[in-house]
Amino acid sequence: MNLNKSKSPPFVHKNARIAHKLVYFLIVGSQIGVGVLGFVRYIAKYVRQDSWIIVILGGLSIHIILWMMFKILNKHGGDLFNIHHQFFGKWLSLPLSSLFIFYYLVTGIVILRTYIEAVQNWMFPGIPIWTLSFFFVALTYYIVGKGFRVVTGIAYFCFVLTIWMTFTHYFPIRYGHFINLLPVLDFGLKDYFQAFKVMVLSFLGIEYLFAYYPYLENPKKAQKWAHIGAATTTGIYMLTTLSTLMYFSPKQLQGLTWPTLQEWKIVTLPILERFEYVGIAFFAIVVLINLAIALWTSSRGINRIFDIKQRIAIIPLSILLFATPVFFTTRFKVDELNNIIGKFGFYLLYAYIPLLFIISLLKKGEKT
Amino acid sequence: MRFFNTGKSIKSNPLAQENENKALDQNILWQEIGMSDWISGFIESLIDQERFNKEVLCFIQKNQSLKCKELYEQLPFSNKHYKKDPDKQTINSMVLQGCVALKKRSSKEMIFVHVEKAPNLRPISVPEVEFSVIGPKEAFNENLETNLVLIQKRLPTSALQIEFIEIGQRTKTKVAILYLKDIANETNVKTLKERLAGIDYDHILDSSYLIQMIEDNKMSLFPQLIDSERPDRIAASLIEGKVAFLTQGSPHGVYGPVSIVEFFAAFDDYFVTWHISSLFRIMRMFAVLFSIFATPLYVSVITYHPELIPDDLLSTLTTSRTDIPFPPVLEALFLELTIELLREAGARLPTKVGQTIGIVGGIVIGTASVQAGLTSNVLLIIVALSALASFTTPVYRMSNAIRIVRFPMIILSQFWGLLSMTLGLMFIITHLLGLTSLNRPYLAPIYPPRLSDWKDSFVRLPFYVQKNRPDQLKVQEKKKISWWKKRDIDEFE
């Protein structure tokens, strides 16, 4: 074990790198998770018809954070673990980086458990948690074992195979009422702030960039595509929010756990009577890419800090990923887990990254 | 010491040399040449007796007095070799190639002259696997020289490089590697050459042996190199910048690197207009998807999600399934296996009997099983259609792979319906993403997304649009054409 490995910037073979444009799919793939099926309810709890404003604000703030991240990474090179080492030294960087690894893994657990919750509620009520979790983790293990290019490929396919689902919002918007969006700006600042805090959970995902940045072929050019990716996410959330707000009345909305799934109920096609089953099944792809990125980044972190081979590191991590969801047996616990990770993510994005940014402004960049 | 017909020498595998049977010279027939002190040695079945008599013997008869070296110099043959003091092993291997060994009784010097019998071969015939309605109707046969000629005729350019190597300790199969020097990527050529040279196996009887030995992922179900019996297809792939090889004794040329979409492109597509060929290609892609997912979809929808079916269709489905005693998954597996059996039986039997079996079996078993109430007729239609769809894939290896993929998908769909089917789909995609063909990505124009390569993948756009060679191959010379200039309105030459 060589604890000093993160001192040097990572070396990535040119065959393992990905074209800079593909960062778009990684950003979209890692940001959009199961949250999109139900996040509107949480924001609408505080600001009701003004939820869409929060989505826009959240999206804009993400752009600022993303910009900061690229500034830090471009200046100091390498990845987060290397930057921690540069900023805080060996012994302080160790717990910090470990915390990040833990966080990356937990994001995976959260999304997996939340998805299983949705499956249990909508498709197979009696399904044991561990069976689904086993299949998902096995597949994730297979993906991550094939390397980062394949992870990116899955992100790409995830985008291609699921982007058409945004068009299903046509149905609720057609049957919805525009009047539901009025009046605009009807709440106090405190409510907006509360809603904003809740919203952040859905926007999480850009922080993985800290780990895979060295894998980009041309990081400076990638920034543009990352921003376009973040904008796409905001667009998709915006559409979801608008359709949900228009279709449901605020009171009705609070009674639903998965508003988007509820909306899908009215989607009818000549060859398809009920869409939500197809929708949930296809969401497995979205879950899969989130899991893959989470497992990849956390194992990569272990590789970078403790100098353990990534192929070995993914074994205990996947066992954790497989076993942990089993312990969150009730809806309440799942919600709790989501809240905790949401709060952590909020402080990570809006406190820790700006802090790193300020330190990086003060520090001299290391040329690599 | 071994030589190709062109006269180039072959570096022998050291192991093979060791294993060479040293007692074999009993097969060599040593004869005196009348009225002289020359003797000749050969294996009767390998050489052309008539040519030997007429050309070699007559020449020696006339020039009896010449010394060995002088005779060698004067012999009117291009493919001849002179050895001062050959050991037994050399003599053996030379004679086994179809040479005649000539020697003066008094000296140890030897001359070897190639007078091998022209092998009695199948004539060049019409392609059977990759038949096309329009276009050339030549197919490779089993002779390497003939096959090379078929390609060289199409590519009369000095850039065409042909390199020979010999693989297989015992069969000593000659393999010709072909590429265009000014186009093909050197790394690709090197990869193929190294992989072929690295094979150490005792027998190579067909190019499919080699394909399986040099594929990137040998555990994969999906073929990673294309074999074709059409010389025009091989020539076209060489021009694209690919590397090909031909094997002695095999009527199939092999080329790579390939991407998965090429397996769904018939060479026919280039002979018809681009609209039609594009339509066919898209149809084939849908056929593949249908063939893999139709039956699993039926199983999962009937088993778990009957809510998905629209009202009108539901009544049709329920009436067809009311009396079926089995769960959908068993029903589907039963029918799929029946179809596979029919196909296998048809493939093993001679053509005419095979057709009869197919028709009789298909109609009789299908109708009977529906009437007996073992299967629903809706499923029968689906299974028959998906079997039919799997045969539209032009490359035989690929259509095999697709037929096999269906079975795990059916079993998987029994788990949690659509959900496990999605997971299965993602497993296939992950597997394909990880595959490479001669170290180039297998899913190439799809991922990594290279939009410029899409012109000749799912669709085939007109020739003038395809200005460049595919990005995937990283060729040396990208441009394919430069003559096309679009005419302005009312502008004439």
Interface residues (C-beta under 8 A of the other chain):
Chain A: I18 A19 K21 L22 V119 M123 F124 I127 L132 F135 F136 L139 Y142 I143 K146 G147 R149 V150 G153 I154 Y156 F157 T268 P270 I271 L272 E273 R274 Y277 V278 I280 A281 F282 A284 I285 L288
Chain B: Y304 H305 E307 L308 I309 P310 D311 L313 W416 G417 L418 L419 S420 M421 T422 L423 M426 F427 I429 T430 L433 G434 L443 Y447 P448 P449
